[in-house]
Amino acid sequence: MAGLFFSIPLSSKLIPAAHSGYGFPPLGSADGAARVGTVVLALATTYFAFFSRAPLPNRTGKRIPAAIVFAFICLCVYIGLFLRFVRTIDIPSKNISVQVSVGYERTEFAKINFNADTDWELLRDRGTGEEEIWRLWTARSLLTSRLSLYTTYSLFIFSLVAAFSWGVLYQENERRP
């Protein structure tokens, strides 16, 4: 199960576009590096789980519920951030949908030229390319929103990897006489 959770960032590329919201958050040009980094860190989480139990093996069983509760909290925060910062734009001519992450503060250019437009209208008018997104939202707001999405998503995955790893260790300790 731990292996399943650490593979989600890579396997989400295989998810159909209509269901891409169930996979990795859209991070623009950092998407590829973030996916690889997440998989590597999720693998490292299994080692963390293994070595963190060494001094106190009898507490491993207590860590599992804590990790699951933490994963749930991270998932709830991620869903809230996803609803706030991720926009899905339908492209009828290609019969696809594109998901992009946006910021919380528009640039002066966007405020002057598109003040009354919604995020969706802005993206339909200007396009969903990275260059346009950086032209429409401030760098600080884009970095904050994307790092928030990535952090909560990663903590959710890492918590589940740790919980399942600790579960395996707990069961192994229980089997030993």
C-alpha positions in Angstrom: 0.0 0.0 0.0 2.9 2.4 0.7 4.2 1.7 -2.7 0.8 2.5 -4.2 0.7 5.9 -2.5 4.1 7.0 -3.6 3.4 6.1 -7.2 0.3 8.4 -7.4 2.3 11.4 -8.6 3.6 9.5 -11.6 0.5 7.5 -12.3 -1.7 10.6 -12.4 -0.3 11.3 -15.8 -2.2 8.2 -16.9 -5.5 9.5 -15.5 -7.9 10.8 -18.3 -8.0 14.6 -18.5 -11.6 14.6 -17.3 -10.4 13.1 -13.9 -7.1 14.9 -13.6 -8.2 16.6 -10.4 -7.8 13.2 -8.7 -4.1 13.2 -9.4 -1.2 15.6 -8.9 -2.0 19.3 -8.5 -1.2 21.5 -11.6 2.1 23.3 -10.8 2.8 24.8 -14.2 6.4 24.5 -15.4 7.5 22.9 -12.1 5.1 19.9 -12.6 7.7 17.4 -13.8 10.3 18.1 -11.2 7.7 18.2 -8.4 6.4 14.7 -9.5 9.8 13.2 -9.5 10.7 14.9 -6.2 7.5 13.7 -4.6 8.1 10.1 -5.6 11.7 10.2 -4.2 10.6 11.8 -1.0 7.7 9.3 -0.6 10.3 6.5 -1.0 12.4 8.2 1.6 9.4 8.3 3.9 9.4 4.5 4.0 13.0 4.7 5.3 12.0 7.4 7.8 9.2 5.2 9.1 11.5 2.2 9.4 14.3 4.0 11.3 12.0 6.2 13.4 10.6 3.1 15.1 13.9 1.8 16.2 14.2 3.5 19.7 10.5 3.0 20.6 9.0 0.0 18.8 6.0 -0.2 21.1 4.9 3.3 20.1 4.7 2.3 16.4 1.1 1.3 16.8 0.2 4.7 18.2 1.8 6.6 15.3 -0.5 4.9 12.7 -3.8 6.7 13.8 -1.9 10.0 14.2 -0.5 9.7 10.7 -4.0 8.9 9.3 -5.6 11.8 11.1 -2.8 14.1 9.9 -3.3 12.8 6.3 -7.0 13.6 6.6 -6.3 17.1 7.8 -3.9 17.6 4.9 -6.4 16.3 2.5 -9.1 18.7 3.7 -6.7 21.6 3.5 -5.6 20.5 0.0 -9.2 20.2 -1.2 -9.9 23.8 0.1 -6.7 25.1 -1.7 -7.6 23.1 -4.8 -11.1 24.7 -5.0 -9.6 28.2 -4.4 -6.5 28.0 -6.8 -7.2 25.5 -9.5 -9.3 26.4 -12.5 -10.6 23.9 -15.1 -11.0 25.4 -18.5 -12.9 23.5 -21.2 -11.6 23.7 -24.7 -14.6 22.5 -26.8 -12.7 22.6 -30.1 -10.3 20.0 -28.9 -12.9 18.2 -26.6 -10.6 18.5 -23.6 -10.3 20.3 -20.3 -7.2 21.9 -19.0 -6.4 22.5 -15.3 -4.2 25.3 -14.2 -3.3 26.8 -10.9 -3.7 30.6 -10.4 -2.7 33.1 -7.8 -4.8 35.1 -5.4 -3.7 38.6 -6.5 -3.8 39.9 -10.1 -1.1 42.0 -11.7 -1.6 45.6 -12.5 -2.0 44.6 -16.2 -4.9 42.2 -15.3 -6.5 44.7 -12.9 -6.6 47.4 -15.6 -7.6 45.3 -18.6 -9.7 42.6 -17.0 -10.9 43.9 -13.7 -14.5 42.7 -13.9 -13.7 39.3 -15.4 -13.6 36.0 -13.4 -10.6 33.8 -13.4 -12.3 31.5 -15.9 -13.1 34.3 -18.3 -9.5 35.6 -18.0 -8.0 32.2 -18.8 -10.4 31.7 -21.7 -9.6 35.2 -23.2 -5.8 35.1 -22.6 -5.1 31.3 -22.7 -3.8 28.8 -20.2 -0.1 28.9 -21.0 2.4 29.6 -18.3 3.5 32.9 -19.8 -0.1 34.2 -19.7 -0.7 33.0 -16.2 2.5 34.8 -14.9 1.3 37.9 -16.8 -2.1 37.9 -15.1 -1.2 36.9 -11.5 1.6 38.3 -9.3 4.6 36.1 -8.8 4.2 36.1 -5.0 0.6 34.9 -5.2 1.4 32.2 -7.8 4.3 30.9 -5.8 2.3 30.9 -2.6 -0.7 29.1 -4.1 1.4 26.5 -5.9 3.6 25.8 -3.0 0.6 25.5 -0.7 -1.0 23.0 -3.1 2.2 21.0 -3.4 2.9 21.0 0.3 -0.5 19.9 1.4 -0.7 17.3 -1.3 2.8 16.0 -0.5 2.1 15.9 3.3 -1.1 13.9 2.5 0.9 11.3 0.5 3.8 11.2 2.9 1.5 10.7 5.9 -0.2 7.8 4.2 3.1 6.2 3.2 4.3 6.5 6.8 1.1 5.1 8.2 1.1 2.1 6.0 4.9 1.6 6.6 4.4 1.8 10.3 1.5 -0.6 9.9 3.7 -3.2 8.3 6.3 -2.7 11.0 3.7 -2.9 13.8 2.4 -6.2 12.4 5.9 -7.6 12.0 6.7 -6.7 15.7 3.4 -8.3 16.8 4.3 -11.6 15.0 7.7 -11.9 16.8 7.7 -13.9 20.0 
